[in-house]
Amino acid sequence: MAEKNAHKGHRQRMRDKYLEHGIESFKEHEALELFLFYGVPYKNTNPLAHKLIEDFGSLSAIFDAPPSLLREYGLSDNLITHIKLMPDMARLYMIDKADNPAKAIDMGNLCRYFQPLFFGKTEEVMRILLLDKKGKEIYSGIISKGSINSTDVNIRKICELALYYNAKYAAIAHNHPSGLAKPSPEDLDCTGKIFVALQLISVKLLDHVIVADDDSVSMALSGYGIFSKDVNNLFRKILDN
């Protein structure tokens, strides 16, 4: 009874603290405890928060954990869904914040465009962005999952999409989960094959962006592989014509 009385009003005090002082006023386990309120009603979530952080090592590891592993801790499907929604909703938030209403893309913001799309992704994914002759977005989507190399990436699918949308320009991006935002030899080889394939259907590959956590590298702006040194001026030429 004494323990129950000690926690009386605890949730409301935690909510008030958050609304008044923000998440920065919380320790890591306290932030998780507050988050778990909304998946575990009428129960002290402090021990669970401590246990999850102790076992997984970090907040991000908890949110990235597969549902099967979270079930081993006796978590309900309702709570697991709540946990898995967090990085997905954060990714949608970041995409919306970075959204360009005019859908005009230039070489200066390709990294900024692609980076939010990989937020919270724990597997390697490749995306493609297709643009019209004025440099405006006409299609954006995932083209492959898993390790990125020239055999796993469906280059025919890339070309079919470019033809279907009558694209003039394309850019690709993929992530290195828990790695460095630096192209590997496989990345360079794959990029070269995609560049050549698109060139055969009169579509210019503008860039291949590598994303790793909060870092990203433009292969075009960095001069990697098949990209020429004057690629920075490409969009200026497009808009001038």
Helices and strands as residue ranges (DSSP letters): H 2-6, H 10-21, G 23-25, H 28-36, H 46-56, H 59-64, H 67-71, H 77-97, H 110-114, G 115-118, E 125-131, E 137-145, H 155-164, E 169-175, H 185-200, E 204-212, E 215-218, H 219-222, G 229-233, H 234-240
